Amino acid sequence: MIATSTSVDTLSMNQSLQDGETLVSARGVIEVGFFSPENSTRRYLGIWYTNVSPFTVVWVANRNIPLESKSGVLKLNEKGILVLLNGSNSTIWSSNMASKAGNNPIGHLLDSGNFVVKNEQETNNFLWRSFDEIGDTMIPGMKLGWNIEIGLERCISSWKSANDPAKGKYTLKLDRRGYPQVVILKGSEIKVRVGPWNGQSWAGYPVTSDKSLQKFVFNEKEVYYEFDLLDSSDFNIFILTPSGTGSRISETCTRQVLSTEEEDQSASRIYYKHYKSKLRKEDIDLPTFDLSVLVNATENFSTENKLGEGGFRPIYKQKIIFQGTVRDGKELAVKRLSKKSEQGLDEFKNEVGLIAKLQHRNLVKLLGCCIEGEINTTPMDAIASVASTVAASLLRHLTYVLLYTTYLSELEVQVQKLRRQHKELKHTVEAAKRSGEEIEDTVHDWFARARAAMEEAQAFLRQEDRERVGCLDVYSKYVNSQRARSMVEAVREIRRETFDRVSYRCALKCNVSSAAREYVALESRNLVLKGIMHVLECDEVDFVGLYGMAGVGKTALVKELAWRVEKDGLFDVVVMATVTNSPNVGRIRAEIADGLGLKFDELTEMGRACRLRQRIRQERRILVILDDVWGKLYLIQCKLLVTSRDLNVLNSSLGVERVYRLEVLSEDESWGLFEKRGGDAVRDPSIQPLAAEVAKSCGGLSLLIVTVVEALKDKDLYAWKDALEQIMNFDLKGVCILRCVLLLR
């Protein structure tokens, strides 16, 4: 009895439920209060049956946060929310609220085992239900599945152990992918599939009891499974154990029905749970028939009258004479069990009962049995007996015909949703492309599959519109409905896919065109290029230097090298920065970061330097090229290629391990480069002699040769003469100044 409550099954706002007190439902079959699991001192708020032994808890509120003492108090606040407080008056569990409470909310424990919060004046409009928060036990009236409208999933989760109600490893839920089916998961891995609903029960878990009513709802708003008892005084629950085994417990026994354990499939386990009331022993009250009548009707069990043979032994067709009378013109079937089967009377009775329970669900009517002579027989309707083996299958196929319009409508809805999702993702992709980002391959693949699915569905729906002008036959409806449902599931599967990211910022690549690299394959340059590439392949050498006078072509050569080693896969990443005689550290760091696809979030120079160092070390194969170095630098340990005009800078200041010198071009190479870049302009007979002199006067400096020929190839003879005169009077160390002068003319 509850000292602070005026009604044993309700809890009002001004009342509380303390440890040691309980609420009891109206008929006294359900109780809510505080308990401790076996071999544990921790306290939990739970719901249990009052007349079941041993003590069986079917629902726990604070399963993940136990009370460490008997200080727990359950209250109902003015908002209609149940709160469980510990000894320090802190909330360790509370109910949610589906809708706003009225002026006088109450908690009410129903005889069904459902603990609800409602407005006192309302009967069935619940603000909260314990049935929506299933633990490890499913009892009659609970719904396993989804309320799609509000996004509520009801699933069963095992206890952590027999002494700990916290959420364990195993979950039993309704999988909505494809045609809905029940699965048991260990974490995220599916361990058991029960199979889809076949119209009577789950395919892999046939329920044979006539004492329960199975219900499966599948529509746009809800997808759920529910069972109820025909007799409310019966006891029948389902428990998911900590080991992942599903057990159905009734008033007579506990039966393992689903298991994730790997064991001998020929073995079975039986657990007995004794009810406080006396166990009822059931027997089958069936008429008995004379063996002589059955022998005569089946022509002594002639093989010509044999309908078939399976798990229940042979079944024979019987003539219409039954017990000397005509039975409504029907043919009957007789199942024969020989004594050679070594089964006694009790086993025969058990088998008759099993046939009655199994086959009756499939419209088979068991008429009676015969227990005499050398054979035992059970007469039953012949046509129904044959139908029983295919009824479930026919029912599944009939569903396609009955839900023809529903599947077509659902396909249209799903295609519309996929089209909107496709459009929204396309906007995201376009925004990423405008930012210079690359799109993930998974996104491209999703677009391709989404377009294909939409095109297939639209073509199918257009064809259906044309065919629906007439009257489709049953077979056409069946085929088209089956195809529509398959498309619905395919579209849903595509819509369920999510992406961790749509795009990524890729590192900048080296220029791929030879013109952009400003490189012309000359023999002297190719020798140096191959030598450097060979050294870079060696693990023993990390620091390579290239030197030569200004304009000799060092920059063009290292650009070519960068492109080749990246193309050949010698390095995963190649980055390049120009140093100059007045190094700008921020600009150099930014050039390297661009090549790595790195964005700095750090505000200080030190922070950016550390971030860049960390990023470079993340790359397994990286080549850093520093062009036009004039003095000492503090460099990170990686593969480095450095160019400089001064050999002393490479040897003394930087400590380069391997040095290459780039010489000026020979006269033949100079003219070859000049002619290649000048084209037909330098082959003009009136200009060619002068052009040869200009090429020779460039002193074998490839940069000067390229600069001059590019500036003069479209000019007249007087411009060529003027250029030759300037070059003859110009110090070749002023290549950069001369280049500017020529380009501005």
N, C-alpha and C positions, 0 to 999 in steps of 0.2 A: 504494500500500500504506500502511496506517496503522500507525505505529510503536507506538502505545499500545494497539492492539486485537489480540486473539487470533483474532477471526473477522471476515471482511471485511464482513459484512452486519449485524452487531449492535454495540451500544454498551452496556456494562455500567456499574454504578455507580462502579467504580474506574477507569474509562477516560474518555478525552476525545478529542474530534475538533477538531484545530487547523487553521488556515488552511494549505492545501497538502496536507491529507490528505482522503481520501474514504472513504465506505462504498459498497460495490458489492453489488447484489443477487445472489442465488445463481446465476442464469443469466447474470449480467454485463450485463443490458440496462438497468438503472437505477442511477444514481449520485447520492449526496447529498454535498455539500461546499460550499465557498465559491467565489463567482464575482463578477465585475464585469461589468455590462452594457457594451455597445459604447460607446466614447467616454466612459467613466466610470471613475474610480479607486475609487469606493465599493465596499464589499464586502458581499455578502449570502449567507445560508445558503439554498441551493436544491436542487431535485431536477431531474434532466435525464436524457434517454435517451442512452446511451453510443454508439449506432451511427447517430445521425441527424445529417445535415449539411444546413444549417448548425446550429451549436450552438443548441438550443432548450430553454429552462428552462420547466418545467411547474408548478412550485410554489416559492414564496418564503416564508420564515419571517418575517424582519424587514423586510418590504417598506416599512413606514412609518418605520423607524428604522435607517438604514444604519450600517455600520461605516466609520469614516474611514481605517482602516489595516488591515493584515493581522494584527491582534492578536486576532481573534475566536477563542473557544473554546466548543465545545458540550459540555455535561456532562449527566448524568442523576443527579438527587439521590435520596436515600433514600426520598422520597415518591413516586417514579415520575414526576417532572416534568422535562422537558427544559428546560434553561436555557441561553441564549446570552449569554456574557459578553464585554465589550469589554476594552480594554487596562487600564482602571482597575478591573477586576474588578466592574463594575456590570452588572446584568441588563438587557438591552435587549429581550429576547423570552423568553417561556416558554410551554410548553404547558399546557392545562388538564387536568383529570383527571376522567373520568366516574365512576370508583369507586375505592375505597381500594386502594392497592397492597399486594402481598404482601411476603414477605421478600426476594425477589430479582427486582425488575423489570428489564427490559432494553428497549432500543430496537432495533427490527428493521426493516430495509428490505426490503420484499417486491418480487418481480418485477413485480407489478401497478403499482408506483410509489407504493404506500401506505407511508408511514413511520409505524410504530405503536409504542406502548409497551404492554407486556404483562408479566404474570408469566411467568418463564422456563418453568415447567412447564405453562403453559396455551397452547393453540394459537390459538384464535379469540376468546377473551375479551379484547378490547382495552381498555386504560385510556384510551388516546388514539389518534386517527387523524388523519393529515394530510388524508385525504379529507374530513373534516368541516369543514375550513377551506380551501375552494376559493379560488384566486386568480383569474387571468385565463384559466386553461386548465382544461378538463374532459377527463379521460382515461377510458378504459374502466374501469368499476367504480365511478366516482364517482356520487353521488346528488345530483341537482339538485331541491331542494324542501324539505319540512318533515318533521321528526319532531315531531308534535303533542304527544306525551306529555311530552317534556322541553323543548318550546319551542325547538327548534334549527332554524334556517333555514340552508340551504346555497344560496348564490347565487354567481354569477360576477361579478367586478368587474374592470374594465380597468386596465391600467397607466396612470400619469399621462402617460408618454411612452415612446418606444422605449428611452430610456436611464434611466428612473426607474420602478421597480416599485411605487411608492406608489400607493394607491388613486386611480383617476382619476374622470372624470365619469360613466362609463357603468356600468350594472349590468344583468345578465341574471338574471332570477329567475322563479320559478313563482308566478303571481298566483292566490291561492285564492278571490278574490271571484268569485261565480258558478261556472260550470264551469271548473276550473283550466286556465290557459293560460300559455304562456311569453311574457314581455314583455321589451323592452329599455327601460330608463329612462335619461334624462339628468337627474341629480339626482332630483327627484320626478316629473318629467314623462315620461309614457309616449311613446316615440318609435316603437316597433315592437310590433305584436301578431302573434305567430306563429299564433294560433288554438288551439282546444282539441284534445285528443287524439281521433282518430277511430277508434281501435282498432288502427291499424297505425303511424301516425306523427302528427306535428302537422299540422293541416290546412293551414297556410301554409308548411310545410317538409317536404315528402314525402321520406323517406329511401329511395333506390332501391337501395342496395347490398345484395347478398345475403351480404356478409361480416360483417355486424354483426347483433346481436340487440337489438331495441328493447324496452324494458320501461317500463310506466307503472303505478304502484300508487296507488290512491285509496281509502282507508278511514278509519276514525275515528282510527287511530293514526299513519298516515303518508300523505303525498302527495308522490310524487317520481317523477322520470324518470331512467332509467339506460340506458346502452348498453354492450354487451360485444362482443368480437370472437370469431367462431367459431374463428378460427385465432389463437392467442396470439402467433404470430410476426409477424403483421401489425402495422402502425402506423397509428393513426387517432386524432386528437385534435381538439378544438374550442377555438378561441381567440377571445376578445373583445378586439379591438384598441383602442388609445387613441382612435381616431376613432369608436368605436361599431359597427364592422363585425364581424359574426360570420363567422369563416372556419373551414372544416373542412379539416384537413391530413391527408393520407394518404401512403403511401409513394411514390405516383406524382405527386401534385400537391397544390397548395393551391387550394381553391375557395371563393370568397365566397358564403355562403349567406344571410346576413342583413345588412342595411345600414340605417343611420340617415341616410346621406348623401342630399341632394337632388340628383339627377343625372338624366341622360337614361335613362329606363327601358328604351330599346331597346339600350343599350350593356351590355356585360358585361366583367368582368375575369377574367383567368386568371393565376394565379401558380403557378410550377413550383418544387417543392422536390425536389431530387435525393436519392435514398437512396444510402447507401454501397454497397449491393449492386446488382447490375445490374437495371435496370427490367425487369419482366416485361411482355411484350406479349401481351395477351389476344386470343383469337380465338374465334369461335363455331363449335362443331362440330355442325352440323345436317345431317340428311338432305336431299338435293335430289330434286326431282320433275320429271317430264316436263311441259312446258307443254301438250302435247296432252291429257293426262289432265285437267288443271285446266280447260282450255277446254271439254272435253266435259262435265265434271261440273257446271260453272256455266252450261251452255248458252251458251257464248261470252260469258260475263259479262253475261248478260241483265239488264236493269233490273228485271225481275220478281223476280229473285233478290237484288236489292240490299238489304242490311240497313240500311245507313246510310253516312254520310260525315262525317268530322270532321278532326281534326288529323292522323290517320294515313291519310288518303285513303279511297276507297271500300272497303267490306267486303261481300262477296257470299256468299249461302248456297250451299252445295255439296251435291250429291246424295250419297247414302250410298256410291256407288262411289268408291273411292279407290285409285289405282294398280291398278285392275282387281279389287279385292277389296272385300268389305263390311266396314266398320270398326265392328263391334259394334253395328250399327243406329243409329249416331249421325249427326247432321247436323254438317257442318263448315263453317267460314267461311274465305274466302280474301280476303286484303287485297291490293289491286292498286295497283301504283305504275307509272305510265306514264312512258315516256322523255321525254314532254313536260315532265315536272317538272324536266328538265335536271340530274338527279342521276346520278352515275356509280356504279360498282360499290362503291367504298369508302363512299360516302354510303348506298347501299342496305344494306350490311353494318352500318353504324352504326345505321341505323334498325331493322333486324331485332334487333340487340342491345338497343336501347332498348325495343322492344316486349316482348322477352323479360323484361327486368328489371322494367319497369313493370307489365305485365299478369300476369306470373307470381305476383306478390304477391296478386292478386285472383283466384286459382284458374284462370287461363287457361293452357292448355298449348299451347306453341308446338311444332308437329309438324315443321316443316321449311320450305324455301324453294325457289323456282324462279328461276334466273338465266339466261334465254335469251329470244330473240325480242324483241319490242318492249315487253314488259311484264315487270315483276318482281313476284312474288307470294309471300305467306307464309301457308300454311294454319294454321289454329288452330281450337280448339273454338268452334262458333258460340254455343252457349248461354252458355258461360263468357265469351265476348267481350262479349256484351250485358250479362252480369251485372257485368263488370268496371267499367262506368261507374257502377253504382249500389251496388256492394258496400259501399263505405265508408259511404255514406249509410244503407244498410240496417243495417249494424252499429251505427251510432250509435243508430238508432231501436230496434233490438233490445235495446239496453242498458236502455231504459226498462222493458221487459217483464221482463227478467232481474232487475233491481234494484228491482222493485215493492215488496217487503216492506222492503228496506233503506231506501228513501226514506220510507216511512211511519214506520218506527221513528225515523229521523233527524229527521223533522218533530216527532214527539212529544217527543224529547229537546230540540230547539231551542226549542219552545214552553215547556217546563218551565224552561229556562234564562232565557228572556225574562221569564217570570212572576216568577222570583226577582229578576231585575234590576229589573223594574218595581216590585216591592215595596220593594226597598232604596232606590231613587231616591225613591219616595213618602215614605219615612221622612225622607230628607234634606230634601225639599220642606216637609214638615209642620214640621220643626224650624226651617227658615228663616222660615216664616210666623209661628210663635210668637215669633220674634225681631223681627217687624215688617218683614221684608224682602220685596221684590217678586220674583216668579219670572220668569226669563228666558222670552221667547216661544219660543225654540228648545226649551226643556224642555216647555212646554205642547204644542208640535207633536209632540215625541217621544212623549209620553204618548198623544196621539190616534192616532198611527200604530201604536204598540205595541198599544193596545187593539183597533184594527181588525184588525191582523194576527193577534192571538190569537183573536179571535172568528171570523174567517174560517177559521183552521186548525182550531179546535175543531169548528166546524160540519162541515167537510170530514171530519175524523177520525170524528165520530159517524156520518156517512153511510157512510163506509167500513166501520165496524164492522157496520152493518146489512147492507151488500152482501156482506161477507165470510162471512156465514152461509151463503150459497149458493156457487156457483162462478162466478167472473168469467171472461168470455171474454178472449181475448188483446187485442182492441182496447180493451176497458174498462180492462184493466191498463195498457196503453200510455198512454191518455189520463189516467187517474188518477195514474199514476207521474210523468208529465210535469208535471202540476199540482202534485203533492207536492214535486217537486224545485224548482219555481219558488217555492213557498211557503217552502221551506227557505232558499233564497238570500235571499228578502225578509226573513225573520226574522233571518238572520245579519247582513244589512246593517244592520238596526235595532240589533242588539246591539253591532255594532262602533262605533257612534257614541259619541263622548265629548264632554264639555262642559268648557270652560275654567272656567266657573262656573255654578252652578245658580241663584243668586239675587244680588240686589244691594240695598244700603241706599239707598233713594231719599230725595231731599230732601223736607222737610215742605212741604205745599201750604197755601195760604191757605184759610180757611173758605169753603165754597161756599154756605151757607144765608144768606139775608138776615137772618134773626133773629140768627144768630151774629155777623154783621157789624154789627148794631145800626144799620143805615142805613135811613132813610126818604127816598124820592125827593121832595125839596122843591125848588122852583124856584131859590131862592137857593143851595142846596147844589149843584144840578146845574150851575149856571153856573161855580162855582169848580172843580168836579170836571172838567168839560170843558176848562177853561183849563189846569189842571195837566197833564192828559193830553196836550194839544196841545204844551205846552212840552217834555214828556219825550220826545216824538217827534223833537225837533230835536237834531241832533248838536252844535249850537253851545252848548247849555246843559246843564251837568252837575249843577248844584247849585240845587235849588228849595226854597223855604221856605214854610211855612204857619203863620200866627200868629192868635191870638184869645184872649179871656179864658177862664178855666177853665170847663168845662162847656158850651162853645159847640158842641162836637161834632167837634173836630179828629180825634180817634182813630177815631170811626166813619167819618168821611169817608176817611181814608187806608186803612182796612181795605177799604172798598168799592173804592177806587182800585187797591189791590194785587190784589184779585180780578179786576178788569176787565182790567188790562194783561196779567196772566198768561193769562187766558182768551182774550183777543184775539191773543195771540202777540207783543205788543209787546216783552216781555222773556222770556227763557228761564227766569230764576230771579228770584224776588222774596223778599227776606227782611226781617224786621221785628224791631226790638228797642225796648224802653222804657228811657229813660235816667233820668228823675226828677231831683229837685234834689240827691240824694245818690247819684251814679253808682257802681254796683258794676261795675267793668270786667270782672271774671270772669264775672258773670252776663250782661252785654251780649254778651261774646264767645261765650258758650255758646249764647245765643239765635240769634245769626247762624250759628254752626256747625251748629245743629240744622236751620236752614232750608237749609243747603247739603249736609246729609247727611255732615258731616265729623266724624270721631272723632279726638281729639287723642292722640297717643302721646308728645308732648313733656311734660316734667315742669315746666319753668320757664315763667313768664309771658312772658318774651321769646321763648322757643321757640314757644309757642302763638300769640303775636301774629304772628310771622313766617310760621307755617304758615297762619294765617287769611288773611293778606295774599296769600300765594302762591296759595291756593285761590280767592280772589275774582278775581284776575287771570287765572285760567284760564277764567273764564266770559266769553264774547263779549258777551252782553247780560244784564246783571244790574242790578237796582234794589235799593238798600238804603234802608230807611225807618227813621229814628230818631225816636221819638215822645217828646214831653215833655222837650225839651232846655232846660236852664237856664243853661248857660255854655259856655265855650270847649271844643272837642274837637279832637283831632288825627285827621283822617279820611283814609282811603285814597282815591285818585283813582278814582272810578266814578260812576255815576248815583246821586245822593243826594236823598232827600226828607226834610226835617226839619220837625218841628212844635215850636212853642214858644209860651209865653204872652207873651213879650217880643219886640217888634220889634227892640230894640237887640241882643239876643243874635244874631239872624239877620244883621243888617247889620254890626255892629261886631266881634263875637266870631268869627263863622263866615264872613263874607264871602259870603253867599248871592247867587247871580246873579239870581234871579227870585223875588219875594216875593208871596204872596197872603194877603189878610186874610179871615178867616171871621167875619162879623158875626152878631149875635144874630138870632133869628127875629122876624119881624113878628108882630103879634097874630093875624092870620089863619093864618099858618103854625104858630104856637104852638098854636092851638086845633085845627087840622087834625092835627098830630102827636099832641096829647093825645087827640083823639077816635079816631084810628086805633089807638093803643096801648091805649086804655081799652075800646073796643068798646061793647057794649050797656050796660055799667055806667054810663058817663057820659051815655048817652042817656035814662036813667031820669028822667021829669019831676020827681021829687022831688029829684034830685041834680044835674041838668044846670045850673041856675043857679049852684049852689055850685061845680060843677066848672069852669064858665067863669071864675069868679073865681080859683080855684086856678091854672088855666092862665095867666091874665094875670099873676098875682103871681110866676110863675116867671121873669119878666124875659127871656123869649126864649132861655133857656139850654136847649138840647135835652137835655143830660144830666140836668138837674134835672127837666125835664118827664117824661122817660121814667122816672126814678127814682120820682117822686111818683105817677104814674098806675099804675105797676106795684105800688106798695105799697098803693094805696087802692082799686083797682077791685073788690076783693072785700069791702070794709069797709062798715059802715053809715053813716048820715047823721052820727052824732056823731063818727066818726073823720074824716070830711071836714071838719067844722067845726074840729076840733082841729088838723088839718094846716094849714088856711088861717090859723089864728091863729099857728101857729109860723112859717110862711113870712113872714107880714106883719111879724113881730118879729125875723126872722133876716137877718143880713148874707149876701148872696148869694155873697160870697167864701168862705163856709164850706160850699160845696156838698158836699164829701166828708164832713164831719162830719154834716150833715143826712141824707145818704144812709144813713149807718150807723145813725143814730137811727131812721129810718123802717123800715129793714129788720129791726131788732131788735124792733119793737113786735109 
